[in-house]
Amino acid sequence: MGEEIKNYANSLLIKIDQATLTEEEALLLPEVNEKALIFEALAKVLNERGATGNGFKKLKALALLENTEIGIKQVKRSDILIGMVLE
C-alpha cells in the first residue's frame, strides 16, 4: 500500500508542476490511503522545500477539486538579505 500512496502523491505533485518526492520526503506520507492526510503531508513537504512560486496555491486548488481541504498554511520565506555590509 505504501508504494501506491507514494505514486498517488507523486502524481499530484506532477499535476502542479513540482518535483516528485525524495525517499526522505516520502517518509512523511501517511500509512493509510486517505486523500486529506496525503494532501496535508504534501503541504508539509512544500513548506519544508521553501514553498516558493505557486506550488502551494496549486496544491490547495487541487485539493478543493478533490473535495478535500488543507489545514496547513503556507510558510513564506524570503531570500532577500537587507542590511549586511559587503566587503
MMTF fields as JSON, N, C-alpha, C and O atoms, coordinates in Angstrom:
{
  "mmtfVersion": "1.0.0",
  "mmtfProducer": "UNKNOWN",
  "numBonds": 347,
  "numAtoms": 348,
  "numGroups": 87,
  "numChains": 1,
  "numModels": 1,
  "chainsPerModel": [1],
  "groupsPerChain": [87],
  "chainIdList": ["A"],
  "bondAtomList": [4, 2, 8, 6, 12, 10, 16, 14, 20, 18, 24, 22, 28, 26, 32, 30, 36, 34, 40, 38, 44, 42, 48, 46, 52, 50, 56, 54, 60, 58, 64, 62, 68, 66, 72, 70, 76, 74, 80, 78, 84, 82, 88, 86, 92, 90, 96, 94, 100, 98, 104, 102, 108, 106, 112, 110, 116, 114, 120, 118, 124, 122, 128, 126, 132, 130, 136, 134, 140, 138, 144, 142, 148, 146, 152, 150, 156, 154, 160, 158, 164, 162, 168, 166, 172, 170, 176, 174, 180, 178, 184, 182, 188, 186, 192, 190, 196, 194, 200, 198, 204, 202, 208, 206, 212, 210, 216, 214, 220, 218, 224, 222, 228, 226, 232, 230, 236, 234, 240, 238, 244, 242, 248, 246, 252, 250, 256, 254, 260, 258, 264, 262, 268, 266, 272, 270, 276, 274, 280, 278, 284, 282, 288, 286, 292, 290, 296, 294, 300, 298, 304, 302, 308, 306, 312, 310, 316, 314, 320, 318, 324, 322, 328, 326, 332, 330, 336, 334, 340, 338, 344, 342],
  "bondOrderList": [1, 1, 1, 1, 1, 1, 1, 1, 1, 1, 1, 1, 1, 1, 1, 1, 1, 1, 1, 1, 1, 1, 1, 1, 1, 1, 1, 1, 1, 1, 1, 1, 1, 1, 1, 1, 1, 1, 1, 1, 1, 1, 1, 1, 1, 1, 1, 1, 1, 1, 1, 1, 1, 1, 1, 1, 1, 1, 1, 1, 1, 1, 1, 1, 1, 1, 1, 1, 1, 1, 1, 1, 1, 1, 1, 1, 1, 1, 1, 1, 1, 1, 1, 1, 1, 1],
  "groupList": [{"groupName": "MET", "atomNameList": ["N", "CA", "C", "O"], "elementList": ["N", "C", "C", "O"], "formalChargeList": [0, 0, 0, 0], "bondAtomList": [1, 0, 2, 1, 3, 2], "bondOrderList": [1, 1, 2], "singleLetterCode": "M", "chemCompType": "L-PEPTIDE LINKING"}, {"groupName": "GLY", "atomNameList": ["N", "CA", "C", "O"], "elementList": ["N", "C", "C", "O"], "formalChargeList": [0, 0, 0, 0], "bondAtomList": [1, 0, 2, 1, 3, 2], "bondOrderList": [1, 1, 2], "singleLetterCode": "G", "chemCompType": "PEPTIDE LINKING"}, {"groupName": "GLU", "atomNameList": ["N", "CA", "C", "O"], "elementList": ["N", "C", "C", "O"], "formalChargeList": [0, 0, 0, 0], "bondAtomList": [1, 0, 2, 1, 3, 2], "bondOrderList": [1, 1, 2], "singleLetterCode": "E", "chemCompType": "L-PEPTIDE LINKING"}, {"groupName": "ILE", "atomNameList": ["N", "CA", "C", "O"], "elementList": ["N", "C", "C", "O"], "formalChargeList": [0, 0, 0, 0], "bondAtomList": [1, 0, 2, 1, 3, 2], "bondOrderList": [1, 1, 2], "singleLetterCode": "I", "chemCompType": "L-PEPTIDE LINKING"}, {"groupName": "LYS", "atomNameList": ["N", "CA", "C", "O"], "elementList": ["N", "C", "C", "O"], "formalChargeList": [0, 0, 0, 0], "bondAtomList": [1, 0, 2, 1, 3, 2], "bondOrderList": [1, 1, 2], "singleLetterCode": "K", "chemCompType": "L-PEPTIDE LINKING"}, {"groupName": "ASN", "atomNameList": ["N", "CA", "C", "O"], "elementList": ["N", "C", "C", "O"], "formalChargeList": [0, 0, 0, 0], "bondAtomList": [1, 0, 2, 1, 3, 2], "bondOrderList": [1, 1, 2], "singleLetterCode": "N", "chemCompType": "L-PEPTIDE LINKING"}, {"groupName": "TYR", "atomNameList": ["N", "CA", "C", "O"], "elementList": ["N", "C", "C", "O"], "formalChargeList": [0, 0, 0, 0], "bondAtomList": [1, 0, 2, 1, 3, 2], "bondOrderList": [1, 1, 2], "singleLetterCode": "Y", "chemCompType": "L-PEPTIDE LINKING"}, {"groupName": "ALA", "atomNameList": ["N", "CA", "C", "O"], "elementList": ["N", "C", "C", "O"], "formalChargeList": [0, 0, 0, 0], "bondAtomList": [1, 0, 2, 1, 3, 2], "bondOrderList": [1, 1, 2], "singleLetterCode": "A", "chemCompType": "L-PEPTIDE LINKING"}, {"groupName": "SER", "atomNameList": ["N", "CA", "C", "O"], "elementList": ["N", "C", "C", "O"], "formalChargeList": [0, 0, 0, 0], "bondAtomList": [1, 0, 2, 1, 3, 2], "bondOrderList": [1, 1, 2], "singleLetterCode": "S", "chemCompType": "L-PEPTIDE LINKING"}, {"groupName": "LEU", "atomNameList": ["N", "CA", "C", "O"], "elementList": ["N", "C", "C", "O"], "formalChargeList": [0, 0, 0, 0], "bondAtomList": [1, 0, 2, 1, 3, 2], "bondOrderList": [1, 1, 2], "singleLetterCode": "L", "chemCompType": "L-PEPTIDE LINKING"}, {"groupName": "ASP", "atomNameList": ["N", "CA", "C", "O"], "elementList": ["N", "C", "C", "O"], "formalChargeList": [0, 0, 0, 0], "bondAtomList": [1, 0, 2, 1, 3, 2], "bondOrderList": [1, 1, 2], "singleLetterCode": "D", "chemCompType": "L-PEPTIDE LINKING"}, {"groupName": "GLN", "atomNameList": ["N", "CA", "C", "O"], "elementList": ["N", "C", "C", "O"], "formalChargeList": [0, 0, 0, 0], "bondAtomList": [1, 0, 2, 1, 3, 2], "bondOrderList": [1, 1, 2], "singleLetterCode": "Q", "chemCompType": "L-PEPTIDE LINKING"}, {"groupName": "THR", "atomNameList": ["N", "CA", "C", "O"], "elementList": ["N", "C", "C", "O"], "formalChargeList": [0, 0, 0, 0], "bondAtomList": [1, 0, 2, 1, 3, 2], "bondOrderList": [1, 1, 2], "singleLetterCode": "T", "chemCompType": "L-PEPTIDE LINKING"}, {"groupName": "PRO", "atomNameList": ["N", "CA", "C", "O"], "elementList": ["N", "C", "C", "O"], "formalChargeList": [0, 0, 0, 0], "bondAtomList": [1, 0, 2, 1, 3, 2], "bondOrderList": [1, 1, 2], "singleLetterCode": "P", "chemCompType": "L-PEPTIDE LINKING"}, {"groupName": "VAL", "atomNameList": ["N", "CA", "C", "O"], "elementList": ["N", "C", "C", "O"], "formalChargeList": [0, 0, 0, 0], "bondAtomList": [1, 0, 2, 1, 3, 2], "bondOrderList": [1, 1, 2], "singleLetterCode": "V", "chemCompType": "L-PEPTIDE LINKING"}, {"groupName": "PHE", "atomNameList": ["N", "CA", "C", "O"], "elementList": ["N", "C", "C", "O"], "formalChargeList": [0, 0, 0, 0], "bondAtomList": [1, 0, 2, 1, 3, 2], "bondOrderList": [1, 1, 2], "singleLetterCode": "F", "chemCompType": "L-PEPTIDE LINKING"}, {"groupName": "ARG", "atomNameList": ["N", "CA", "C", "O"], "elementList": ["N", "C", "C", "O"], "formalChargeList": [0, 0, 0, 0], "bondAtomList": [1, 0, 2, 1, 3, 2], "bondOrderList": [1, 1, 2], "singleLetterCode": "R", "chemCompType": "L-PEPTIDE LINKING"}],
  "groupTypeList": [0, 1, 2, 2, 3, 4, 5, 6, 7, 5, 8, 9, 9, 3, 4, 3, 10, 11, 7, 12, 9, 12, 2, 2, 2, 7, 9, 9, 9, 13, 2, 14, 5, 2, 4, 7, 9, 3, 15, 2, 7, 9, 7, 4, 14, 9, 5, 2, 16, 1, 7, 12, 1, 5, 1, 15, 4, 4, 9, 4, 7, 9, 7, 9, 9, 2, 5, 12, 2, 3, 1, 3, 4, 11, 14, 4, 16, 8, 10, 3, 9, 3, 1, 0, 14, 9, 2],
  "groupIdList": [1, 2, 3, 4, 5, 6, 7, 8, 9, 10, 11, 12, 13, 14, 15, 16, 17, 18, 19, 20, 21, 22, 23, 24, 25, 26, 27, 28, 29, 30, 31, 32, 33, 34, 35, 36, 37, 38, 39, 40, 41, 42, 43, 44, 45, 46, 47, 48, 49, 50, 51, 52, 53, 54, 55, 56, 57, 58, 59, 60, 61, 62, 63, 64, 65, 66, 67, 68, 69, 70, 71, 72, 73, 74, 75, 76, 77, 78, 79, 80, 81, 82, 83, 84, 85, 86, 87],
  "secStructList": [7, 2, 2, 2, 2, 2, 2, 2, 2, 2, 2, 2, 2, 2, 2, 6, 6, 7, 7, 7, 7, 7, 2, 2, 2, 2, 6, 6, 1, 7, 1, 1, 7, 7, 2, 2, 2, 2, 2, 2, 2, 2, 2, 2, 2, 2, 2, 2, 2, 6, 7, 7, 6, 6, 2, 2, 2, 2, 2, 2, 2, 2, 2, 2, 2, 6, 6, 7, 7, 7, 7, 7, 7, 7, 7, 7, 7, 7, 7, 7, 7, 7, 1, 7, 7, 7, 7],
  "xCoordList": [0.827, 0.0, 0.867, 0.466, 2.047, 2.909, 3.348, 3.4, 3.661, 4.085, 2.929, 3.134, 1.726, 0.53, 0.293, -0.054, 0.482, 0.307, 1.385, 1.096, 2.61, 3.711, 3.464, 3.699, 2.994, 2.706, 1.592, 1.667, 0.567, -0.532, -0.025, -0.37, 0.786, 1.343, 2.225, 2.153, 3.047, 3.901, 3.069, 3.423, 1.971, 1.114, 0.485, 0.3, 0.161, -0.376, 0.684, 0.387, 1.906, 2.994, 3.276, 3.557, 3.206, 3.427, 2.33, 2.603, 1.093, -0.022, 0.181, -0.278, 0.862, 1.057, 2.474, 2.937, 3.15, 4.483, 5.529, 6.308, 5.54, 6.536, 7.343, 6.893, 8.531, 9.395, 8.765, 8.092, 8.989, 8.449, 9.172, 10.188, 8.635, 9.149, 10.496, 10.735, 11.359, 12.588, 12.232, 11.128, 13.156, 12.9, 12.663, 11.823, 13.405, 13.257, 11.893, 11.248, 11.456, 10.148, 9.014, 7.97, 9.206, 8.172, 7.865, 6.783, 8.811, 8.58, 7.499, 6.927, 7.219, 6.192, 4.775, 3.799, 4.667, 3.351, 2.668, 3.331, 1.327, 0.599, 0.61, 0.862, 0.338, 0.288, -1.037, -1.117, -2.072, -3.397, -3.654, -3.171, -4.413, -4.71, -5.919, -7.03, -5.681, -6.742, -6.295, -5.248, -7.107, -6.733, -6.324, -5.298, -7.11, -6.845, -5.463, -4.734, -5.1, -3.792, -2.655, -1.582, -2.884, -1.861, -1.639, -0.498, -2.727, -2.591, -1.899, -1.087, -2.217, -1.564, -0.059, 0.754, 0.303, 1.712, 2.438, 3.573, 1.783, 2.396, 2.543, 3.516, 1.6, 1.706, 2.918, 3.641, 3.135, 4.31, 5.598, 6.563, 5.604, 6.783, 7.082, 8.231, 6.05, 6.259, 6.75, 7.588, 6.232, 6.715, 8.179, 8.947, 8.567, 9.96, 10.886, 12.052, 10.359, 11.15, 11.309, 12.163, 10.519, 10.589, 9.333, 9.122, 8.499, 7.204, 7.301, 6.488, 8.295, 8.407, 7.503, 7.166, 7.119, 6.257, 4.817, 4.395, 4.074, 2.649, 2.324, 1.155, 3.33, 3.096, 2.117, 1.262, 2.238, 1.35, -0.086, -1.032, -0.236, -1.579, -2.194, -3.386, -1.376, -1.87, -2.281, -3.264, -1.532, -1.877, -3.214, -4.045, -3.424, -4.698, -5.86, -6.936, -5.641, -6.684, -6.991, -8.152, -5.954, -6.147, -6.89, -7.73, -6.58, -7.286, -8.772, -9.617, -9.091, -10.5, -11.202, -12.361, -10.497, -11.075, -11.338, -12.245, -10.545, -10.687, -11.61, -11.678, -12.316, -13.235, -12.519, -13.029, -11.336, -10.517, -10.002, -9.813, -9.776, -9.209, -7.865, -7.632, -6.985, -5.672, -5.692, -5.935, -5.44, -5.47, -4.149, -4.045, -3.144, -1.813, -1.654, -2.035, -1.095, -0.852, 0.545, 1.456, 0.69, 1.98, 2.931, 2.58, 4.134, 5.191, 5.984, 6.689, 5.863, 6.551, 7.924, 8.093, 8.894, 10.27, 10.788, 10.287, 11.786, 12.408, 13.899, 14.525, 14.453, 15.89, 16.606, 17.774, 15.915, 16.487, 17.144, 16.535, 18.377, 19.13, 19.286, 19.804, 18.842, 18.919, 19.788, 19.64, 20.69, 21.435, 22.779, 23.344, 23.31, 24.609, 25.691, 25.493, 26.812, 27.929, 28.649, 29.041, 28.817, 29.539, 30.983, 31.264, 31.885, 33.315, 34.006, 35.209],
  "yCoordList": [-1.196, 0.0, 1.255, 2.27, 1.215, 2.384, 2.906, 4.117, 2.006, 2.416, 3.062, 3.995, 2.565, 3.127, 4.568, 5.438, 4.806, 6.148, 7.081, 8.226, 6.6, 7.415, 7.763, 8.899, 6.801, 7.053, 8.089, 8.962, 7.985, 8.953, 10.343, 11.325, 10.432, 11.717, 12.317, 13.516, 11.494, 11.977, 12.457, 13.443, 11.767, 12.203, 13.567, 14.384, 13.806, 15.112, 16.199, 17.288, 15.907, 16.881, 17.181, 18.325, 16.179, 16.38, 17.267, 18.113, 17.075, 17.903, 19.38, 20.24, 19.68, 21.084, 21.569, 22.577, 20.837, 21.213, 21.321, 22.273, 20.347, 20.292, 19.007, 18.035, 19.023, 17.836, 16.713, 16.967, 15.485, 14.341, 14.175, 14.82, 13.31, 13.114, 12.4, 11.479, 12.84, 12.104, 10.975, 10.946, 10.055, 8.96, 9.497, 8.979, 10.534, 11.135, 11.811, 11.683, 12.527, 13.192, 12.182, 12.426, 11.052, 10.021, 9.447, 8.903, 9.565, 9.074, 9.884, 9.41, 11.093, 11.934, 11.536, 11.997, 10.683, 10.266, 9.372, 8.641, 9.438, 8.61, 7.134, 6.788, 6.296, 4.849, 4.426, 3.379, 5.25, 4.923, 5.753, 6.879, 5.192, 5.862, 6.782, 6.463, 7.919, 8.906, 10.231, 10.774, 10.739, 11.934, 13.1, 13.734, 13.388, 14.551, 14.452, 15.443, 13.284, 13.103, 13.21, 13.717, 12.738, 12.828, 14.285, 14.724, 15.036, 16.453, 17.226, 18.112, 16.895, 17.558, 17.263, 18.155, 16.012, 15.638, 16.379, 16.822, 16.51, 17.229, 18.712, 19.338, 19.274, 20.676, 20.861, 21.852, 19.911, 19.974, 19.883, 20.598, 19.003, 18.842, 20.148, 20.589, 20.76, 22.012, 23.112, 23.925, 23.143, 24.132, 23.897, 24.85, 22.64, 22.324, 22.655, 22.998, 22.55, 22.885, 24.397, 24.855, 25.151, 26.598, 27.184, 28.393, 26.374, 26.777, 28.034, 28.948, 28.079, 29.223, 29.026, 27.895, 30.102, 30.015, 29.75, 30.048, 29.19, 28.953, 27.507, 27.119, 26.707, 25.295, 25.052, 24.172, 25.831, 25.642, 26.013, 25.315, 27.115, 27.546, 26.515, 26.22, 25.968, 24.949, 23.691, 23.045, 23.34, 22.164, 22.374, 21.466, 23.569, 23.863, 23.82, 23.315, 24.35, 24.326, 22.888, 22.524, 22.088, 20.688, 19.938, 19.082, 20.262, 19.636, 19.979, 19.119, 21.224, 21.613, 20.861, 20.469, 20.659, 19.88, 18.437, 17.789, 17.943, 16.572, 16.512, 15.488, 17.615, 17.712, 17.494, 16.814, 18.076, 17.959, 19.348, 20.192, 19.578, 20.846, 20.616, 19.584, 21.595, 21.538, 22.522, 23.712, 22.038, 22.889, 23.554, 24.282, 23.323, 23.884, 25.158, 25.207, 26.176, 27.432, 27.429, 26.769, 28.186, 28.299, 29.127, 30.199, 28.611, 29.341, 30.068, 29.446, 31.382, 32.157, 32.563, 32.987, 32.427, 32.779, 33.742, 33.805, 34.477, 35.412, 35.146, 34.866, 35.235, 35.06, 36.405, 36.468, 37.465, 38.808, 39.154, 39.034, 39.58, 39.984, 41.489, 42.051, 42.146, 43.603, 43.982, 43.432, 44.926, 45.498, 44.867, 45.126, 44.062, 43.447, 44.254, 44.723, 44.409, 45.132, 44.224, 43.105, 44.723, 43.973, 44.415, 45.612, 43.486, 43.832, 43.376, 43.585],
  "zCoordList": [0.0, 0.0, 0.0, -0.57, 0.624, 0.716, -0.645, -0.859, -1.557, -2.898, -3.658, -4.434, -3.435, -4.074, -3.603, -4.401, -2.317, -1.754, -2.308, -2.658, -2.388, -2.912, -4.377, -4.791, -5.163, -6.574, -6.734, -7.598, -5.903, -5.949, -5.576, -6.233, -4.532, -4.099, -5.19, -5.46, -5.81, -6.9, -8.087, -8.734, -8.375, -9.49, -9.185, -10.087, -7.924, -7.541, -7.712, -8.204, -7.309, -7.461, -8.93, -9.287, -9.766, -11.197, -11.784, -12.636, -11.329, -11.813, -11.5, -12.25, -10.405, -10.017, -10.349, -9.816, -11.235, -11.729, -10.622, -10.586, -9.729, -8.659, -8.796, -9.402, -8.227, -8.256, -7.432, -6.433, -7.857, -7.127, -5.796, -5.539, -4.965, -3.614, -3.606, -4.388, -2.716, -2.453, -1.486, -0.943, -1.272, -0.332, 1.08, 1.814, 1.451, 2.778, 2.927, 3.968, 1.896, 1.935, 1.94, 2.545, 1.275, 1.212, 2.591, 2.811, 3.516, 4.878, 5.603, 6.584, 5.128, 5.739, 5.322, 5.913, 4.307, 3.835, 4.867, 5.603, 4.913, 5.88, 5.48, 4.326, 6.438, 6.191, 5.549, 4.907, 5.727, 5.184, 3.936, 3.815, 3.021, 1.758, 1.941, 1.518, 2.575, 2.799, 2.178, 2.532, 1.246, 0.489, 1.373, 1.127, 2.392, 3.25, 3.888, 3.937, 4.372, 5.008, 3.997, 4.322, 2.785, 1.747, 1.355, 1.21, 1.185, 0.85, 1.972, 1.707, 3.214, 4.355, 4.349, 4.592, 4.069, 4.028, 2.901, 3.076, 1.75, 0.637, 0.951, 0.531, 1.676, 2.089, 3.003, 2.891, 3.899, 4.776, 3.965, 4.235, 2.976, 2.123, 1.384, 1.336, 0.81, 0.084, 1.012, 0.624, 2.243, 3.208, 3.554, 3.687, 3.699, 4.01, 2.84, 3.037, 1.627, 0.438, 0.285, -0.475, 0.979, 0.861, 0.263, 0.351, -0.336, -0.882, -1.736, -1.599, -2.614, -3.499, -4.707, -5.058, -5.33, -6.501, -6.109, -4.992, -7.039, -6.832, -6.485, -6.501, -6.174, -5.898, -4.77, -4.863, -3.698, -2.547, -2.918, -2.551, -3.647, -4.082, -5.017, -4.93, -5.91, -6.826, -6.078, -6.439, -5.033, -4.234, -3.53, -3.489, -2.976, -2.311, -3.304, -2.984, -4.508, -5.53, -5.965, -6.157, -6.115, -6.485, -5.385, -5.666, -4.136, -3.014, -3.058, -2.81, -3.37, -3.475, -4.595, -4.456, -5.707, -6.804, -6.387, -6.908, -5.452, -4.957, -3.725, -3.045, -3.447, -2.294, -0.971, -0.081, -0.851, 0.351, 0.706, -0.17, 1.991, 2.429, 3.092, 3.721, 2.941, 3.581, 4.738, 4.539, 5.938, 7.12, 7.434, 8.421, 6.621, 6.857, 6.039, 4.869, 6.653, 5.945, 5.348, 5.847, 4.264, 3.601, 4.45, 4.944, 4.607, 5.297, 4.224, 3.429, 4.208, 3.18, 3.676, 4.819, 2.799, 3.123, 2.073, 0.95, 2.464, 1.543, 1.497, 2.519, 0.317, 0.146, 0.068, -0.317, 0.429, 0.353, 1.677, 2.74, 1.598, 2.79, 2.77, 1.805, 3.83, 3.905, 5.103, 6.194, 4.877, 5.985, 6.28, 7.343, 5.399, 5.64, 4.933, 3.812, 5.578, 4.991, 4.003, 4.336, 2.79, 1.764, 1.757, 1.717, 1.794, 1.811, 0.566, 0.416]
}
